[in-house]
Amino acid sequence: MAENRVVEVDGRELKLTNLDKVLYPQAGFTKGQVVDYYANVAPVMVPHLDGRAVTLRRFPEGVDDLDAAFFEKRCPKHRPKWVKTTPVQAETGKIDFCVCDGLPTLIWFAQLAAIELHPSLSRSRAPKRPTVLAFDLDPGAPADVVDCCRVALRLREMFGHFGVESFPKTSGSKGLQVYVPLNKKDSYEVTKPFAKAIAQLLEKQTPDLVVSKMKKVEREGKVFVDWSQNHERKTTIAVYSLRAREHPTASTPITWDEVETAADSGDGSTLVFAADAVLDRIEQHGDLFAPVLELEQELPEL
Amino acid sequence: MARAIWSGSISFGLLNVPVRLYSAVARRNIALREIRDSDSARIKHRRVAEGTDEEVPYENIVKAYEITPGRYVPLTKDEMSALAPEKTRAIEVQDFVNIEEIDPMYFDSPYYLGPADGAEKAYSLLAAAMEKSGKAAIARFVFRNKEHLAAIRASDNVLTLTTMRFADEVVPASELDDAFPQKQGKVAKKEQEMAEKLIESLSTEFDPSSYRDEYREQLLELIETKAEGKEVVAPETEEPQPTKAPDLMAALEESIAAAKGPTRSSKKAKSAPKPSKSKTKAKSKSKSSGRAKAKSK
């Protein structure tokens, strides 16, 4: 692959540079491969990003150089003119975030070495109305993804009592995330306290397994059920986004059967998917997260 | 002896009266410290770079003007001090005006002016002359690196200086366009007469000592009571505590227990009406668009 070249993507012209640069040193995974992954995952990924403000986490010097890495909320000034943006009211005033509405923008993100994409839980046309309720299950060592699976199954059961469906995905890092599709009118004012109450109830029922408070010291050996991301200004790693880990693993939708299997066997290694494996799974299952976009559900009134 | 915060001299024409400036405001705010609730450790504020945990030493902090979001023009301390008004020790009187003509909106902070050593006679003379004329002197002077406008007044052989806002610092009512009625709404004569009567009946001589900072007194009282080790019961009028979450959790627990019921099949009947409604909706939708779709691929 040539170092630099101008490509045409869906009628948009894009300059790709430094494609041979290794962004994942341990895995020898290059920027070109990152671009290639996002190009292939775009058909299933873009619908999950479309219409949402995205925070980019860029790794210009690769995933190991955290000093060079940065979060970018403001959509870069030098963007191609066809890249859409949306104004978001932040604490310090309005910020124009990037919006990914198609393959060209996704490729441009990859060109910026924006390995991680962190979208809002709501679409910008209804910023106070999240389309999902999200739980980020973060294991505090020595707890691991298997413990997260156990907590995720409890979450599914809890929501199941209300006839509400939920969907798991790996974080692409150490944990799991459970999304409860809403796609109706519940606002953050409803979802956040609800998520908090769920987390607190989980903690009350299984204090050895679950912690609902943010403090790091209390998380040791437990799964932190992070309910706080259900907030207008918070973001959660996008489904199918690569993560800045040793290997190019992605946040991958999984089935509840897979979660059960991991919880039963105690083997979490089956829940780690690198770029190629993610593409294979899409080939095989399609977008397991499609219902998250479509299913209309309401949280029960308490 | 009172501590002067500045010294210089009032000058106008050929007259030059050396004076000292004293604050006329007793800061009565109650200083409260921040501590951690669990162990009373003092809270320390650190200056860190945004988005990091890295402390920034004082010498690396510069002021900057944000031209457009994210674009800054840094201004060094040297550049700033080069611009600071020249330090003069003069309170230069510009004009004398009738006090009533000054809208109180222009007044800022009050100070006393006392005579410097050896200037007592000149000071008394100026104070007496000003009191007789009933006029205030409008003057400029540089204080704390800033140019100030001030009004000097005399009463009982004492000169006071009140710093003033410059004209462009006071917002004219016309700039708050929609804050005031555009056209005077027609007022019924009777109503206006009633208001006037009410004002009349409440009219009295202004006695500043009759108005007290009650909040401060109550706060002091609370501190004293607590310091003595007495139990303090928060009055009921206090803002409601955000205790909604634990209640919500209890409600959730109850609701789930009800939904669980004795057997799984009866959960629909036992759960609250609202949840069971959402259940049917969610289920029926998900069958068509949910898993079935994912599996069929």
Interface residues (C-beta under 8 A of the other chain):
Chain A: F70 F71 R74 T92 G93 I95 M158 H161 F162 G163 V164 E165 P193 F194 K196 A197 I198 Q200 L201 K204 H285 G286 D287 L288 A290 P291 E294 L295 E296 Q297 E298 L299 P300 E301 L302
Chain B: G51 P69 G70 K244 A245 P246 L248 M249 A251 L252 E253 S255 I256 A259 K260 K267 S271 A272 K274 P275 S276 S278 K279 T280 K281 A282 K283 K285 S286 S289 G290 R291 K293 A294 K297
